[in-house]
């Protein structure tokens, strides 16, 4: 029995060893470098100086070194705007994907597989190409304004591009598959006998939804929200293309600090702030999921 257990552990180590080594070298290694860099002083012409300098975080949180730099509330405003846009992206993708998941789950297998293929179809096209199509649609002379003016709804072109709304639209377009898959997995496993029993016992549609359907599909909603919120918070491609220079988000600010300003310590501090928010949200998700799965009768 001992030899069998040892053999299984050896097989598991052989299978997981290369992946673990890869993650340790190419994920934990750069993360450790970024943590160290965030506490160093910026060099005069870029790079870093090996001097303890916690004021990189002070520029964000309010305890900047007054001899060299001042606290600027613009960074807090960018941080809050990024949180708002990421949260609105989660809500919008959920409003699109939740009813779509129920509709597709009730189809025959043939049409169900076809619809799932359509959901994943955008992955076969370059993200940059898809976003520039939205630029052509939303620009002042684009399709959206031409339709609005042609139908007499507006008399002059609207500012549809380079706004928060354009960024949210682009984010929703990009992250719909990421929300749909976990939500659809929960909806597909939904026990419809419980729904019919609730309706037969006198509960109305709203109460059945709130007491039966929503709790049973909550794991998919929570998983999809985490999968969408985390990359949306640090995304810089969509804001760069659909937001232009008018809308700055955390991802664009971090890119600017590393490439244009060459202030690597401050860029690292911003990246670590984003990582901290993501880890906190993941921890909350794990704790809430664990409590939801806990059975008081068995203690597990």
Secondary structure, 3 states (H helix, E strand, C coil): CHHHHHHHHHHHHHHHHHHHHHHHHHHHHHHHHHHHHCCEEECCCCCEEEEECCHHHHHHHCCCCCCCCCCCCHHHHHHHHHHHHHHHHHHHHHHHHHHHHHHHHCCCHHHHHHHHHHHHHHHHCCHHHHHHHHHHHHCCCCHHHHHHHHCCCCCCCCCCCCCHHHHHHHHHHHHHHHHHHHHHHHHHCCCHHHHHHHHHCCCCHHHHHHHHHHHHHHHHHHHHHHHHHHHHHHCCHHHHHHHCCCCCCHHHHHHHHHHHCCCHHHHHHHHHHHHHHHHHHHHHHHHHHHHHHCCCCCCC
